[in-house]
Amino acid sequence: MKDIQPIFATEAIETSETCNTCRSLSNDDFMTGIFGEIASNERPVTVSFTGNPAEVSSGKWFGKPWIAGKTPLPPDSNNYVSFATYKPDQGGKHRRQKKHFAALHAVMLDDIGSKVPLDRISVEPSWMIETSKDNFQIGFILEQPITNPTEADLLLDAIIEAGLTDSGANGPCALLGRLPRAINGKYLNDDGSYWPCILRAWQPNRRYTVQALTEALEIDLKETSQERRSSKDISLIDRDHDDVHIPRANENPVIAALKESGRYKQPLGEGKHDITCPWLHEHTNQTDQGTAYFEPSESYPLGGFKCMHGHCVHRRVSALHEFLGVSKIAAKHKPIILVQAGEIPRIVDATEQELSKTLRHYQRGGVIVSITTDPGTKATMVKQLSLASLTRAVAGLAVWQRFDKRSDEWVTCDPPEKHVRFLHDASVYPHLPVLNGIARQPYLRPDGSLVSQSGYDFETGMFGVFSGKEFSIPSIPTRPEAEQALAVLSDLLGEFAFKSRNDLAAALSAILTATIRASLPQAPLFHCKAHSISSGKSYLCELFTAFATPQRGTPHAFPADDEECRKMLLAELLTAPAVIEFDNLTSDLIPHKSLCTALTSEFVSGRILGQSKTAEVNTRVLLLSSGNNVDPVRDMTRRTITISLDPACEIPAAREFNKQPVLEIRNNRGYFVSLALTIIRAWICAGHPKTECKNIATYTDWSNLCRHPLLWLGLPDPAASMFESMLEDPDREQLGHMLHGWHDRFGNEALMIRDALKRIGFDDEPLWDVINDIAGERDGIINRNRLGWWLKRHAGRVVDGLRFVKDDSSRGSVKWKVQVLQASQVSVASAPKNVTPLFTPTNAYAQASRGL
């Protein structure tokens, strides 16, 4: 450059024209010359403290914004300033952080003369400060400040990579330089005083454009911005490489290089390693300790480097990479995916493989999901990845590269959207692990063994989000331990006004179900019923929820129709909640088809709202409901356990209580959940003893783990209400009246519907009334088609040993008759015998707390 003069000779550093100005220049004058007029809310950051910078605490390095004439910078202190200005954060503080960066006003080169020879600098600086004997900091004021932090980083990174200065501990934009009126607390003079910083040159009018500066310093911004692969990169790729996926190296390349050079000492855990500093020869007394390397992480993709010695305080990990000859790409220790034309299937497959290795992403119901925790409610849930979220995820798990024909090299790029979309919209994921649900406490495998560790379990497909230390379950619990546990749990329910002991047993069964719902393929719905408000229905559901999850429940209104029910269930089940609760029902538990399916099937499927994709999700969720004088009807009767509460008083809300069981559970959840697990495990260890009871084919696993353990301990059948509901079902009652009336009128005769209606007279008033209820229209007309469909829908269902059947002998027309079954054809299982309970709820909590 013609307008740039070579740097002055060392013997002429302090010229006669500048010496007087240099000696009298204040710190405020110095900074005014660099920054000039700046926006009112933008400030450079200053740091000032006494003592040795290498020995002070990290808190001393916190900065203050510079305000001319107001910011104290005593000349007997170590005084520093940032050459970038920063905007205030939300609290009004100015921090040397990239997210608050405003503009870079100058560039400073450190250790000129000691580490970087003076003859390497071929351009006159705007200032020069001697910070120790024959060691200088020199600076260049920019003609126009750089306001783009990426462009500022490119310039400063290029200077660092060229070996013209150190990198700084917090990033190039946050680099601090010394002020002229200050001391250097690292160095003492012969008389015991600290070395005073000396301003040797001050030419604030000498300013440079970025282009002029890069040409004069002979640095290349393009090389830095493309992050080209070094010849020392252990994963060098040539342009003829025919692969699309290069797995990451078995050993971190930085650690491998440290071992090869003899500088690796030992691992310190959590990705931290004790090493020998490459610049040990610069340390005072060459002390070999206090240096660590940190492996790459999400927050620090290139890793980290920290040396506690003063000479290395400004060095960051890029200096270590440069010393070891490890490129930035290799230092990330990530796999490489090469984007090549015609290789979409292989690229998508390789991306899914790498995504599966993270164990942070899974497939659930045919979509890619991750497990997240809501920062407000602290609730853990499954969240479907949007296209943007998936793009961000795959960008972080691998280095993506494409071949650049102009440079004839592979260069780093972002994941192409079409490749990510193919993965996002795929119908099959052969590599991603299947996520069946979330467990909020220890749970059981199919063989009865207990999973007490958090994280993903490949055998069950469950992800545990609990701390195993909070739970204590005996390895082989005994019956006495199970009895003690049952006594404590029963004592929790002591102030609920259960209508009968069967209802108490049903509530205890709900507690066991809530505890191990993640282990059960199916489970019935638990419905809390009472005659009036404030009877404790919702509070009882809240107690069950506390056993299922540490978070509070969010009840739903009962859906009005099946379409609404299907959408709600699919949306909820995709997030793998612990509980779905329908609160304060005002009508009977209607058997919506989707709800019935969710209660009897391990999976439900449906189209995801807003997408053309169909999802099939697991139904491992505790379903609860409550309402006043509300009952399950029709198909819900065999899917519901009803728990009846009866305070037997005029105003239940006026009752007084001595305990707060839900609060007790939340304050000591690990203890109470462990009691429930102890009961189930004790029954398993006792050899699965079975008590005679009616069979529930749909809920075999639930009966084994949440019904038989209570029967084994002497409680009545928790499922008794299910059989009562089926017997008292209005549909069944109506069918019974129809069967008895038809049989009384026609016996075993087979008749067409029209012929039967002609023969029913006034003497058959009960039969006519039930037919009119089924298919009657205005003016007393019977709709024969509707009656026929009703008979067809109820054909074969047995009530009181009777059932409707079609007459096989008739041809053409459909005839119906009532068939009487023999006693041997009707299966009637006897109910379990009442057994005297083996526990007394009174004071059971205190007794069991001492023994369990």
C-alpha positions in Angstrom: 0.0 0.0 0.0 1.5 3.4 -1.0 -0.2 5.3 1.7 1.0 3.1 4.5 4.5 3.7 5.8 6.7 0.9 7.3 6.8 0.8 11.1 9.3 3.1 12.7 12.6 1.7 14.0 12.7 0.6 17.6 15.3 3.3 18.5 12.9 6.0 17.3 9.8 4.8 19.1 9.5 7.9 21.2 9.9 10.9 18.9 10.4 14.5 19.9 7.1 15.5 18.3 5.0 12.9 20.3 6.8 12.5 23.6 5.2 15.4 25.4 1.7 14.5 24.2 2.2 10.8 25.1 3.4 11.8 28.6 0.4 14.1 29.3 -2.4 12.1 27.6 -5.1 10.9 30.1 -7.0 7.7 29.9 -10.2 9.7 29.0 -8.3 11.5 26.2 -7.0 8.2 24.9 -10.5 6.6 24.7 -12.0 9.8 23.3 -9.5 9.6 20.5 -10.4 6.0 19.7 -14.2 6.0 20.1 -15.1 9.7 19.4 -18.9 10.2 19.3 -20.8 7.1 20.1 -24.5 6.4 20.7 -25.7 7.3 24.1 -26.6 3.8 25.0 -23.4 2.2 23.7 -20.3 2.0 25.8 -16.9 0.4 25.8 -16.3 -1.6 28.9 -13.4 -0.9 31.3 -11.8 -3.1 34.0 -9.7 -1.7 36.9 -8.2 -3.4 39.9 -4.9 -3.6 41.8 -2.6 -6.5 42.3 -1.3 -9.2 40.0 -3.8 -10.0 37.2 -2.8 -13.7 37.3 -3.7 -14.1 40.9 -6.9 -12.1 41.4 -10.3 -13.7 41.4 -12.5 -13.9 38.3 -14.9 -11.4 39.9 -12.2 -8.7 39.5 -12.6 -9.0 35.7 -16.2 -7.8 35.6 -16.3 -4.5 33.8 -18.0 -1.2 34.0 -19.1 1.1 31.1 -16.8 4.0 30.3 -18.3 7.4 30.8 -15.8 10.2 30.2 -14.8 12.0 33.4 -16.9 9.7 35.6 -15.5 6.2 35.4 -12.6 5.9 38.0 -9.4 4.6 36.4 -6.6 5.2 39.0 -3.1 5.3 37.4 -1.8 2.9 40.1 -4.2 0.1 39.0 -4.3 -2.4 36.2 -6.6 -0.5 33.7 -8.1 -2.2 30.6 -10.6 -1.3 28.0 -12.5 -3.1 25.3 -12.1 -1.8 21.8 -15.7 -2.8 21.0 -18.8 -1.0 22.4 -21.8 -2.8 23.8 -25.5 -2.1 24.2 -27.1 -2.6 27.7 -28.9 -5.8 28.6 -32.4 -5.8 30.0 -31.1 -4.9 33.4 -29.3 -1.8 32.0 -25.8 -3.4 32.4 -23.1 -3.4 29.7 -21.6 -6.8 29.3 -18.7 -8.0 27.1 -21.0 -10.5 25.4 -21.5 -11.1 21.7 -25.3 -10.8 22.0 -24.8 -7.2 23.3 -22.2 -6.2 20.7 -22.6 -2.8 19.1 -19.5 -1.9 17.1 -15.8 -2.7 16.8 -13.8 0.6 16.8 -10.2 -0.6 16.8 -7.9 -3.6 16.6 -5.2 -4.3 19.1 -2.2 -6.7 18.8 -0.6 -8.0 22.0 2.9 -9.2 22.9 4.6 -7.4 20.0 8.3 -7.6 20.6 8.3 -10.6 23.0 6.2 -13.2 21.1 5.6 -11.4 17.7 8.8 -9.8 16.2 8.4 -6.1 15.5 9.5 -6.6 11.9 6.4 -8.7 11.2 4.3 -5.5 11.6 4.6 -3.6 8.3 2.3 -0.7 9.0 2.4 2.2 11.5 -0.1 1.8 14.4 -2.5 4.4 15.7 -1.0 3.8 19.2 1.7 1.8 20.9 1.9 1.1 24.7 4.9 -0.6 26.3 3.3 -2.9 28.8 6.5 -4.5 30.1 10.2 -4.3 29.2 10.4 -4.4 25.3 6.9 -5.8 25.1 4.2 -3.7 23.4 0.5 -3.5 22.6 -0.2 -1.7 19.3 -3.5 -0.7 18.0 -5.2 0.4 14.7 -8.2 2.6 14.8 -10.8 1.7 12.2 -12.0 4.4 9.7 -15.5 3.1 10.0 -16.5 0.9 13.0 -17.6 -2.6 12.2 -21.2 -3.1 13.4 -21.7 -6.7 12.2 -20.4 -9.0 14.9 -19.7 -11.8 12.4 -17.6 -9.4 10.3 -15.7 -8.3 13.4 -15.1 -12.0 14.3 -13.8 -12.7 10.8 -11.3 -9.9 11.0 -10.1 -10.7 14.5 -10.0 -14.5 13.9 -7.9 -13.9 10.9 -5.4 -11.8 12.9 -5.3 -14.5 15.6 -4.8 -17.3 13.1 -2.0 -15.4 11.5 -0.2 -15.5 14.8 -0.2 -11.7 15.2 -1.8 -11.7 18.7 -3.4 -13.9 21.4 -7.0 -14.9 21.2 -8.4 -13.7 24.5 -10.4 -15.7 27.0 -13.9 -14.6 26.1 -13.7 -14.3 22.3 -12.0 -11.9 19.9 -14.7 -9.2 20.2 -14.4 -9.1 24.0 -10.6 -8.7 24.0 -9.2 -6.2 26.5 -6.2 -3.9 26.0 -4.3 -1.9 28.5 -4.8 1.9 29.0 -1.7 4.2 29.0 -2.2 5.5 32.5 -1.9 2.2 34.4 0.5 -0.3 35.9 1.2 -3.9 34.9 0.8 -5.9 38.1 2.6 -8.9 36.7 6.0 -7.2 36.7 8.0 -5.5 39.4 10.8 -3.0 39.0 14.1 -3.3 40.9 12.8 -0.9 43.5 9.7 -3.1 44.2 7.2 -0.9 42.3 5.0 -2.2 39.6 5.9 -1.6 35.9 4.1 1.6 34.7 2.5 1.4 31.2 4.2 3.8 28.8 2.5 5.3 25.8 5.2 5.3 23.2 3.2 6.4 20.1 -0.1 8.2 19.7 -1.4 9.0 16.2 -5.3 9.0 16.5 -5.6 10.5 13.0 -4.1 7.4 11.5 -7.1 5.2 10.8 -7.6 2.3 8.5 -10.2 0.6 6.4 -10.7 -3.1 6.9 -9.3 -3.8 3.4 -6.2 -1.6 3.9 -5.6 -3.3 7.3 -5.9 -6.9 5.9 -3.6 -6.1 3.0 -1.0 -4.5 5.2 -1.1 -7.3 7.8 -1.2 -9.9 5.0 -4.2 -11.8 6.4 -7.0 -13.6 4.5 -10.6 -13.2 5.6 -11.9 -15.6 3.0 -9.8 -18.5 4.4 -11.4 -18.0 7.8 -15.0 -17.6 6.6 -15.0 -20.8 4.6 -13.3 -22.9 7.4 -11.4 -24.9 4.8 -10.1 -28.2 5.8 -6.5 -28.3 6.8 -3.9 -30.6 5.4 -3.4 -31.8 8.9 -7.1 -32.8 9.2 -7.3 -36.5 10.0 -10.5 -36.8 8.0 -9.3 -35.1 4.8 -11.7 -35.6 1.9 -10.7 -35.4 -1.8 -13.1 -34.3 -4.5 -13.5 -37.9 -5.8 -14.6 -39.3 -2.5 -17.7 -41.5 -3.2 -19.0 -41.8 0.3 -21.7 -39.5 1.9 -21.1 -40.4 5.6 -17.9 -40.3 7.5 -18.5 -41.3 11.2 -16.7 -39.3 13.8 -13.3 -40.5 15.0 -13.3 -43.0 17.8 -11.1 -40.7 19.8 -11.3 -36.9 20.0 -8.6 -35.6 17.6 -7.4 -33.0 20.1 -7.0 -35.6 22.9 -5.2 -37.9 20.4 -2.8 -35.0 19.5 -2.2 -34.2 23.1 -1.4 -37.9 23.8 0.9 -38.0 20.8 2.8 -34.9 21.9 3.1 -36.2 25.5 0.9 -33.4 27.0 -2.1 -35.5 28.1 -2.3 -36.4 31.8 -5.6 -37.8 32.8 -9.4 -37.4 32.5 -11.2 -35.3 35.1 -14.7 -36.4 34.3 -17.6 -34.7 32.6 -15.6 -34.0 29.4 -12.7 -32.2 31.3 -9.1 -33.4 30.9 -5.9 -32.5 32.8 -3.1 -31.6 30.3 0.3 -29.9 30.2 0.1 -26.4 28.8 1.9 -26.1 25.4 3.3 -22.8 26.6 4.7 -24.1 29.8 8.1 -22.5 29.0 6.4 -19.1 29.4 5.1 -19.9 32.9 6.9 -18.5 35.9 9.1 -21.3 37.3 7.7 -23.5 34.5 4.9 -24.8 36.9 3.1 -27.7 35.2 -0.4 -27.6 36.7 -3.7 -25.8 36.4 -4.3 -26.5 32.7 -7.4 -28.2 31.3 -9.0 -29.1 28.0 -12.8 -29.3 27.7 -14.4 -31.5 25.1 -16.9 -29.9 22.6 -20.5 -29.4 23.8 -23.6 -27.7 22.6 -22.6 -24.4 24.2 -19.0 -24.7 23.1 -18.8 -26.6 19.8 -15.0 -26.3 19.5 -14.4 -27.3 23.1 -12.5 -25.2 25.6 -9.0 -24.5 27.0 -8.1 -22.9 30.3 -4.7 -22.3 31.8 -4.6 -20.7 35.2 -1.2 -19.1 34.6 -1.0 -15.4 33.9 0.8 -15.8 30.6 -2.0 -17.8 29.2 -5.0 -16.0 30.6 -6.0 -14.7 27.2 -5.5 -17.9 25.2 -8.5 -19.8 24.1 -9.1 -23.2 22.5 -8.3 -22.0 19.0 -4.7 -21.4 20.1 -4.5 -25.0 21.3 -5.9 -26.3 18.0 -3.4 -24.2 16.1 -0.5 -25.5 18.2 -1.5 -29.1 17.8 -2.3 -28.8 14.1 -5.9 -29.8 14.5 -8.4 -28.0 12.2 -11.7 -26.6 13.4 -13.7 -29.3 11.6 -11.7 -32.1 13.3 -11.8 -30.3 16.6 -15.6 -30.4 16.7 -15.3 -34.3 16.8 -18.4 -34.8 14.8 -19.4 -37.0 11.9 -19.3 -35.5 8.4 -22.2 -35.7 5.9 -21.3 -34.9 2.4 -24.1 -33.5 0.2 -23.9 -35.0 -3.2 -26.3 -35.1 -6.1 -28.2 -38.4 -6.5 -27.6 -39.5 -3.0 -30.8 -38.4 -1.2 -31.7 -41.9 0.2 -28.2 -42.5 1.6 -27.9 -39.0 3.0 -31.2 -39.2 4.8 -30.4 -42.7 6.1 -27.0 -41.4 7.4 -28.7 -38.4 9.1 -31.2 -40.7 10.9 -28.4 -42.9 12.1 -26.6 -40.0 13.6 -29.8 -38.7 15.1 -30.4 -42.0 16.8 -27.0 -42.0 18.4 -27.8 -38.9 20.4 -30.5 -40.7 22.5 -32.3 -37.4 22.6 -34.5 -38.0 19.6 -37.0 -40.8 19.1 -39.9 -42.0 16.9 -43.4 -42.0 18.4 -46.4 -42.8 16.4 -44.6 -42.3 13.1 -43.1 -38.9 13.9 -39.8 -37.7 15.2 -40.0 -36.4 18.8 -37.8 -35.3 21.6 -38.3 -35.1 25.3 -38.6 -31.5 26.7 -39.3 -29.9 30.0 -41.5 -26.9 30.2 -39.5 -24.1 32.0 -42.7 -22.7 33.7 -44.5 -25.8 34.9 -41.4 -28.1 35.0 -43.6 -30.7 33.3 -41.7 -33.2 31.1 -43.4 -34.1 27.9 -42.8 -35.5 24.4 -42.7 -32.8 21.7 -42.9 -33.4 18.0 -40.1 -31.9 16.0 -41.1 -29.3 13.4 -39.2 -29.0 10.2 -37.3 -26.1 11.6 -36.5 -27.9 14.9 -35.3 -30.9 13.0 -33.1 -28.8 10.8 -31.5 -27.3 13.9 -31.0 -30.7 15.4 -29.3 -32.3 12.4 -27.2 -29.2 11.9 -25.7 -29.6 15.3 -25.1 -33.4 15.2 -22.8 -33.4 12.2 -20.6 -31.3 10.0 -22.4 -30.8 6.6 -20.2 -30.2 3.6 -20.7 -29.6 -0.1 -18.1 -29.5 -2.9 -17.3 -26.0 -4.2 -16.1 -26.1 -7.8 -14.7 -22.6 -7.7 -12.3 -23.3 -4.8 -12.0 -27.0 -5.8 -12.6 -28.0 -2.2 -15.2 -29.2 0.3 -16.7 -26.4 2.3 -19.0 -26.3 5.3 -22.7 -25.7 4.6 -26.1 -25.9 6.3 -28.2 -29.1 6.0 -30.2 -28.7 2.7 -34.0 -28.3 3.4 -35.1 -30.9 0.9 -32.9 -33.6 2.7 -34.3 -32.6 6.1 -37.9 -32.6 4.7 -37.5 -36.1 3.4 -36.4 -37.3 6.8 -39.2 -35.3 8.6 -42.0 -36.6 6.3 -40.8 -40.2 6.2 -43.2 -43.0 7.0 -40.7 -45.4 8.4 -37.7 -44.8 10.6 -35.5 -47.9 10.8 -32.8 -46.4 13.1 -34.6 -44.1 15.6 -35.5 -45.9 18.8 -39.2 -46.2 19.6 -40.5 -44.1 22.5 -43.5 -45.8 24.1 -43.9 -43.2 26.9 -42.4 -41.4 29.9 -42.0 -42.9 33.4 -42.1 -40.5 36.3 -41.0 -43.1 38.8 -39.5 -46.7 38.8 -41.6 -49.1 36.7 -41.9 -52.8 35.8 -40.6 -54.7 32.8 -42.8 -57.4 31.4 -40.9 -60.0 33.5 -41.7 -58.2 36.7 -38.3 -56.8 37.3 -38.0 -53.2 38.4 -36.4 -50.4 36.4 -35.0 -48.0 38.9 -32.6 -46.0 36.6 -33.6 -43.0 34.7 -33.0 -42.5 30.9 -34.1 -44.6 28.0 -34.7 -48.4 28.4 -34.4 -50.3 25.2 -36.4 -53.3 26.4 -39.5 -51.4 27.2 -39.1 -48.3 25.1 -39.8 -46.1 28.1 -37.8 -43.0 29.1 -37.5 -42.5 32.9 -37.4 -38.9 34.1 -36.9 -39.5 37.8 -34.1 -39.7 40.3 -33.7 -43.3 41.5 -32.3 -42.0 44.8 -35.7 -40.7 45.8 -37.3 -44.2 45.9 -36.6 -47.1 48.2 -38.2 -50.4 47.3 -37.0 -53.7 49.0 -35.4 -56.0 46.6 -37.5 -58.9 47.7 -40.4 -57.4 49.7 -42.4 -59.7 52.0 -46.1 -59.9 52.8 -45.7 -58.1 56.2 -43.9 -55.3 54.4 -46.8 -55.2 51.8 -49.3 -55.1 54.7 -47.5 -52.2 56.3 -47.4 -50.3 53.0 -51.1 -50.9 52.5 -51.9 -49.6 55.9 -50.1 -46.3 55.2 -51.8 -45.9 51.8 -55.2 -46.7 53.4 -54.5 -44.1 56.1 -54.0 -41.5 53.4 -57.6 -42.2 52.3 -59.0 -42.3 55.8 -61.0 -39.1 55.6 -62.6 -39.8 52.3 -66.3 -40.8 52.6 -66.3 -44.0 50.6 -69.7 -45.5 50.2 -68.4 -49.1 50.8 -65.3 -51.0 51.4 -65.3 -51.9 47.7 -64.9 -48.3 46.9 -61.9 -48.0 49.2 -60.4 -51.0 47.4 -61.1 -49.4 44.1 -59.3 -46.2 45.3 -56.3 -48.2 46.4 -56.3 -50.0 43.0 -56.3 -46.5 41.3 -53.2 -45.6 43.3 -51.4 -48.8 42.2 -52.6 -48.1 38.6 -51.3 -44.5 38.7 -47.9 -45.8 40.0 -47.3 -48.4 37.3 -49.4 -47.1 34.4 -46.3 -46.9 32.3 -45.9 -50.7 32.7 -49.5 -51.6 31.7 -50.6 -52.1 28.1 -54.2 -51.3 29.1 -56.0 -50.1 32.2 -59.6 -49.1 32.9 -60.8 -45.6 33.5 -61.4 -44.6 37.2 -64.6 -42.6 37.7 -65.2 -40.7 41.0 -68.9 -40.3 41.7 -71.0 -38.6 44.4 -74.5 -37.3 45.0 -73.5 -33.7 45.6 -70.8 -31.1 45.1 -67.8 -30.8 47.5 -67.8 -34.5 48.3 -64.1 -34.9 47.4 -64.3 -36.3 43.8 -61.8 -33.9 42.3 -59.5 -34.0 45.3 -59.5 -37.8 45.0 -58.5 -37.5 41.4 -55.8 -35.0 42.4 -54.5 -37.6 44.8 -54.3 -40.3 42.1 -52.5 -37.8 39.8 -49.9 -37.2 42.5 -49.0 -40.9 42.4 -48.7 -40.7 38.5 -46.6 -37.5 38.2 -44.9 -34.9 40.3 -46.7 -32.2 38.3 -50.3 -31.0 38.9 -53.0 -32.2 36.6 -54.9 -30.1 34.0 -58.5 -31.5 33.7 -60.4 -31.4 30.5 -64.1 -31.0 29.7 -65.7 -34.2 28.5 -65.9 -34.1 24.7 -69.3 -33.6 23.2 -68.8 -36.1 20.3 -66.4 -38.7 19.0 -64.6 -36.4 16.5 -63.8 -34.0 19.3 -62.8 -36.9 21.5 -60.5 -38.4 18.9 -58.7 -35.1 18.2 -58.2 -34.4 21.9 -56.9 -37.9 22.7 -54.5 -38.0 19.8 -53.1 -34.6 20.6 -52.6 -35.4 24.3 -51.2 -39.0 23.7 -48.6 -37.6 21.3 -47.1 -35.7 24.3 -47.1 -38.9 26.5 -48.9 -37.3 29.5 -49.2 -39.2 32.8 -52.9 -38.4 33.3 -55.9 -37.3 31.3 -58.7 -36.2 33.5 -62.3 -35.3 32.7 -63.7 -33.2 35.5 -67.2 -32.3 36.6 -69.2 -34.4 34.1 -72.8 -33.2 33.6 -73.9 -36.2 31.6 -73.2 -39.9 31.6 -69.9 -41.3 30.5 -70.8 -41.8 26.9 -68.9 -44.5 25.0 -67.3 -42.4 22.3 -65.6 -44.9 19.9 -62.2 -43.3 20.2 -62.3 -43.3 24.1 -63.4 -47.0 24.1 -60.5 -47.8 21.8 -58.0 -45.9 24.0 -59.2 -47.9 27.0 -58.9 -51.4 25.5 -56.1 -51.0 22.9 -52.4 -50.5 23.5 -52.3 -48.1 20.5 -54.6 -45.6 18.8 -54.1 -44.0 15.4 -55.3 -40.9 13.7 -54.3 -38.1 11.4 -52.1 -35.4 13.0 -53.9 -32.0 13.0 -52.5 -29.8 10.3 -50.5 -32.5 8.6 -51.1 -35.2 6.1 -49.4 -37.8 8.3 -51.1 -40.5 10.3 -49.7 -41.2 13.8 -50.1 -44.4 15.9 -49.4 -43.7 19.6 -49.2 -45.6 22.8 -52.2 -45.3 25.2 -50.2 -45.7 28.5 -52.0 -42.9 30.3 -54.1 -42.8 33.5 -57.7 -41.9 32.6 -59.8 -40.3 35.3 -63.2 -38.7 35.5 -65.6 -37.3 38.1 -69.2 -36.1 38.3 -72.3 -35.9 40.4 -74.8 -38.8 39.9 -73.0 -39.6 36.6 -72.4 -43.2 35.6 -70.8 -45.1 32.7 -73.3 -46.4 30.2 -73.3 -49.0 27.5 -69.8 -50.0 26.4 -68.2 -47.8 29.0 -69.5 -50.0 31.8 -66.9 -52.7 31.1 -64.1 -50.2 30.8 -64.7 -48.2 34.0 -64.1 -48.7 37.7 -66.5 -46.4 39.6 -65.5 -45.1 43.1 -68.6 -43.8 45.0 -68.3 -41.2 47.7 -71.2 -40.5 50.1 -70.5 -37.9 52.9 -74.1 -38.5 54.1 -74.6 -34.9 55.1 -76.5 -32.0 53.8 -73.6 -29.6 53.1 -70.4 -31.7 52.4 -68.3 -28.5 51.9 -68.8 -27.7 55.6 -66.9 -30.8 56.8 -63.6 -30.4 58.7 -60.5 -32.4 57.9 -57.4 -33.1 59.9 -55.0 -34.2 57.0 -54.0 -32.9 53.6 -53.1 -36.2 51.9 -52.2 -34.7 48.5 -49.8 -32.2 50.1 -48.3 -35.1 52.1 -47.7 -37.1 48.9 -46.1 -34.1 47.0 -43.8 -33.4 49.9 -42.6 -37.0 50.2 -43.6 -38.5 46.9 -40.7 -40.9 46.6 -41.8 -42.6 49.9 -45.5 -43.0 49.0 -44.8 -44.2 45.5 -42.3 -46.7 46.9 -45.1 -48.1 49.2 -47.3 -48.8 46.2 -44.5 -50.5 44.3 -43.7 -52.5 47.5 -47.2 -54.0 47.4 -47.0 -55.0 43.8 -43.5 -56.4 44.0 -44.4 -58.4 47.2 -47.2 -60.0 45.3 -44.8 -60.9 42.4 -42.2 -62.2 44.8 -44.8 -64.3 46.6 -45.4 -66.2 43.3 -48.4 -64.3 41.9 -51.1 -65.8 44.2 -54.5 -65.5 42.6 -57.8 -65.1 44.5 -61.0 -66.4 43.0 -62.9 -63.6 41.2 -64.6 -62.8 38.0 -62.3 -62.6 35.1 -61.9 -59.3 33.0 -60.4 -60.5 29.8 -59.5 -57.1 28.4 -57.5 -56.1 31.5 -55.5 -59.2 32.4 -52.2 -57.4 33.1 -54.1 -54.7 35.1 -55.9 -57.4 37.2 -52.7 -59.2 37.9 -50.8 -56.1 39.2 -53.5 -53.7 40.5 -56.3 -56.0 41.6 -54.9 -59.4 42.8 -52.3 -57.9 45.1 -55.2 -56.1 47.0 -57.3 -59.3 47.1 -54.2 -61.2 48.3 -54.0 -58.7 51.2 -57.6 -59.2 52.2 -59.5 -56.4 50.5 -62.8 -56.9 48.6 -62.7 -56.8 44.8 -61.7 -53.4 43.4 -63.6 -54.2 40.2 -66.9 -55.0 41.8 -68.4 -51.7 40.6 -67.6 -52.7 37.0 -69.8 -55.7 37.2 -72.5 -53.8 39.0 -72.5 -51.1 36.2 -72.8 -53.8 33.6 -75.8 -55.3 35.4 -77.4 -51.9 36.0 -76.7 -50.5 32.5 -79.8 -48.9 31.1 -79.2 -50.6 27.7 -79.1 -54.0 29.4 -82.2 -53.2 31.4 -84.1 -52.3 28.3 -82.9 -55.4 26.5 -84.1 -57.5 29.5 -87.6 -56.0 29.4 -87.7 -56.6 25.6 -86.6 -60.2 25.9 -89.0 -61.1 28.7 -91.9 -59.3 27.1 -91.3 -60.9 23.7 -90.8 -64.4 25.2 -94.0 -64.0 27.4 -96.0 -63.1 24.3 -94.5 -65.3 21.6 -92.6 -68.0 23.4 -90.0 -69.6 21.0 -92.0 -68.7 17.9 -89.9 -67.1 15.1 -91.7 -64.0 13.6 -91.1 -61.2 11.1 -91.2 -57.8 12.8 -94.3 -56.7 10.9 -96.2 -59.8 12.0 -95.1 -59.4 15.6 -96.3 -55.8 15.7 -99.7 -56.8 14.3 -100.2 -59.4 17.1 -99.3 -57.1 20.0 -102.5 -55.8 21.6 -103.5 -53.7 24.6 -102.9 -56.7 26.9 -99.2 -56.4 26.0 -98.8 -52.9 27.3 -95.3 -53.5 28.9 -93.9 -55.0 25.7 -95.5 -52.2 23.6 -94.0 -49.5 25.9 -90.5 -50.9 25.5 -90.9 -51.2 21.7 -92.2 -47.6 21.6 -89.2 -46.4 23.5 -86.9 -48.2 21.1 -88.5 -47.3 17.7 -91.5 -45.1 18.4 -92.3 -42.1 16.3 -94.9 -39.4 16.5 -98.6 -40.4 16.7 -97.7 -43.8 18.1 -96.2 -45.2 14.9 -93.4 -47.8 15.2 -90.5 -47.5 12.8 -90.0 -51.1 11.7 -86.5 -50.5 10.2 -85.2 -48.9 13.4 -86.6 -51.8 15.5 -84.9 -54.2 13.1 -81.6 -52.5 13.5 -82.0 -52.5 17.2 -82.6 -56.3 17.2 -79.6 -56.8 14.9 -77.3 -54.8 17.2 -78.4 -56.7 20.3 -78.6 -60.1 18.7 -76.8 -62.8 20.8 -76.5 -60.7 23.9 -77.6 -62.7 27.0 -79.7 -61.3 29.7 -81.2 -63.6 32.4 -80.6 -66.6 30.2 -82.4 -65.2 27.2 -81.2 -63.8 23.9 -82.5 -62.7 20.4 -81.4 -64.9 17.5 -82.3 -65.1 13.8 -84.4 -68.1 12.7 -82.1 -70.2 10.5 -85.0 -72.1 9.0 -86.6 -69.0 7.4 -85.6 -68.2 3.9 -85.8 -64.8 2.3 -87.4 -62.8 5.1 -85.7 -62.1 8.4 -87.5 -63.7 11.4 -86.5 -63.3 15.1 -87.1 -65.4 18.2 -86.1 -65.5 21.8 -83.8 -68.4 22.6 -83.7 -69.8 26.2 -80.2 -71.0 27.2 -79.6 -73.9 29.6 -78.0 -73.2 32.9 -74.8 -74.8 31.8 -74.5 -72.4 28.9 -74.6 -69.3 31.1 -71.2 -68.5 32.7 -71.6 -67.0 36.1 -68.4 -66.6 38.1 -68.7 -66.3 41.8 -67.7 -63.1 43.5 -64.8 -63.2 46.0 -65.6 -63.9 49.6 -65.4 -61.1 52.1 -62.1 -61.4 54.0 -61.3 -59.7 57.3 -58.8 -56.9 56.6 -55.2 -57.4 57.7 -54.7 -53.8 58.6 -56.1 -51.0 60.7 -55.9 -47.5 59.1 -55.8 -45.7 62.4 -52.2 -44.5 63.1 -51.0 -46.8 60.4 -48.8 -44.1 58.8 -46.7 -43.6 61.9 -46.4 -47.4 62.6 -45.3 -48.2 59.0 -42.9 -45.2 58.8 -40.9 -46.9 61.6 -40.9 -50.3 60.1 -40.6 -49.8 56.3 
